[in-house]
Amino acid sequence: MTPCTHWNGAAATHCGATPTRPYLPGPRCPAHTPSALAGRPEPTGGHCAPKRCYCGECPSYTPHNPYPSLADSWVTDARNIATGKRRASPAVQAAAKTTVAEQKERNQRLRNP
């Protein structure tokens, strides 16, 4: 497990506590989460970003698909991935390009009987 990366300016060291959870500023222990530092309670509903699972405990999580919504919105999102407007791995981008090409081919067949 990665140690907490919160910088303690008074001691000039990183916190280093474990266990941690991933946050945008880096892995943080429960005492140094963004909500704890702001003096607010932790948000309810889990610790993962919307439509992404980092903890492995979300209801829509599958071991080989940490982005479960990608399959749900694949038809809508394939063009954005294929054109590079949305970041994706090279394998996902190649699959998106194939899907878009198949969609265009199907539309041509339907328009020109």
C-alpha positions as CSV (number, residue, x, y, z in Angstrom):
1,M,0.0,0.0,0.0
2,T,1.3,3.5,-0.9
3,P,1.9,5.8,2.1
4,C,0.1,9.1,2.6
5,T,1.7,11.9,0.6
6,H,0.3,14.8,2.7
7,W,3.1,17.3,3.3
8,N,3.6,18.4,6.9
9,G,5.2,21.8,6.6
10,A,6.1,22.1,10.3
11,A,8.0,18.9,10.4
12,A,9.1,19.2,6.7
13,T,8.1,15.6,6.0
14,H,5.3,13.6,4.3
15,C,2.8,12.0,6.6
16,G,3.6,8.4,5.4
17,A,0.7,6.8,7.3
18,T,-1.1,3.7,5.9
19,P,-3.8,2.6,4.8
20,T,-4.6,5.2,2.2
21,R,-7.1,5.8,-0.6
22,P,-6.5,7.4,-3.9
23,Y,-7.4,11.1,-4.3
24,L,-6.4,13.7,-7.0
25,P,-3.6,15.2,-4.8
26,G,-2.3,11.7,-4.2
27,P,-2.8,8.8,-1.8
28,R,-4.2,10.1,1.5
29,C,-4.8,8.5,5.0
30,P,-8.2,9.2,6.7
31,A,-6.7,12.1,8.6
32,H,-5.6,13.9,5.5
33,T,-8.4,13.4,3.0
34,P,-9.6,16.6,1.2
35,S,-12.8,16.6,3.3
36,A,-10.9,16.1,6.6
37,L,-8.5,19.0,5.8
38,A,-11.4,21.2,5.0
39,G,-13.1,20.3,8.3
40,R,-16.1,18.6,6.6
41,P,-17.4,15.0,7.0
42,E,-16.5,12.4,4.3
43,P,-19.1,12.3,1.5
44,T,-21.5,9.4,1.5
45,G,-21.9,6.9,-1.3
46,G,-18.4,5.4,-1.3
47,H,-15.0,6.7,-2.2
48,C,-14.9,6.2,-6.0
49,A,-15.4,8.8,-8.7
50,P,-18.7,8.6,-10.6
51,K,-18.8,5.8,-13.1
52,R,-15.3,4.6,-12.0
53,C,-14.4,2.0,-9.4
54,Y,-11.0,2.2,-7.6
55,C,-12.0,0.2,-4.5
56,G,-13.4,-2.9,-6.1
57,E,-16.5,-2.8,-3.9
58,C,-18.9,-0.7,-6.1
59,P,-22.0,-2.6,-7.3
60,S,-21.2,-2.2,-11.0
61,Y,-17.5,-3.2,-10.6
62,T,-16.1,-6.1,-12.7
63,P,-12.5,-7.2,-12.3
64,H,-11.5,-6.6,-15.9
65,N,-13.5,-3.4,-16.4
66,P,-12.8,-0.6,-13.9
67,Y,-14.9,1.7,-16.1
68,P,-18.3,-0.1,-16.1
69,S,-20.1,2.8,-17.8
70,L,-17.9,2.6,-20.9
71,A,-19.7,-0.5,-22.0
72,D,-23.1,1.1,-21.3
73,S,-22.4,4.2,-23.4
74,W,-20.1,2.6,-26.0
75,V,-22.2,3.4,-29.1
76,T,-22.6,7.0,-28.1
77,D,-19.0,7.4,-27.0
78,A,-17.2,5.4,-29.8
79,R,-17.0,8.4,-32.2
80,N,-15.5,10.7,-29.5
81,I,-12.8,8.0,-28.7
82,A,-12.2,7.2,-32.4
83,T,-11.6,10.9,-33.3
84,G,-9.4,11.5,-30.2
85,K,-11.8,13.9,-28.5
86,R,-11.9,11.5,-25.6
87,R,-8.7,9.9,-24.1
88,A,-8.5,6.1,-24.3
89,S,-5.9,3.4,-24.5
90,P,-4.7,2.4,-28.0
91,A,-6.7,-0.9,-27.8
92,V,-9.9,0.9,-26.9
93,Q,-9.3,3.5,-29.5
94,A,-8.8,0.8,-32.2
95,A,-12.0,-0.9,-31.1
96,A,-13.8,2.4,-31.3
97,K,-12.5,3.0,-34.8
98,T,-13.7,-0.4,-35.8
99,T,-17.2,0.2,-34.3
100,V,-17.5,3.6,-36.1
101,A,-16.5,2.0,-39.4
102,E,-19.1,-0.7,-39.0
103,Q,-21.7,1.9,-38.1
104,K,-20.9,3.9,-41.3
105,E,-20.9,0.7,-43.4
106,R,-24.3,-0.3,-42.0
107,N,-25.8,3.2,-42.6
108,Q,-24.6,3.1,-46.2
109,R,-26.2,-0.3,-46.8
110,L,-29.5,0.9,-45.3
111,R,-29.5,4.1,-47.4
112,N,-28.5,2.4,-50.7
113,P,-30.6,-0.8,-51.0
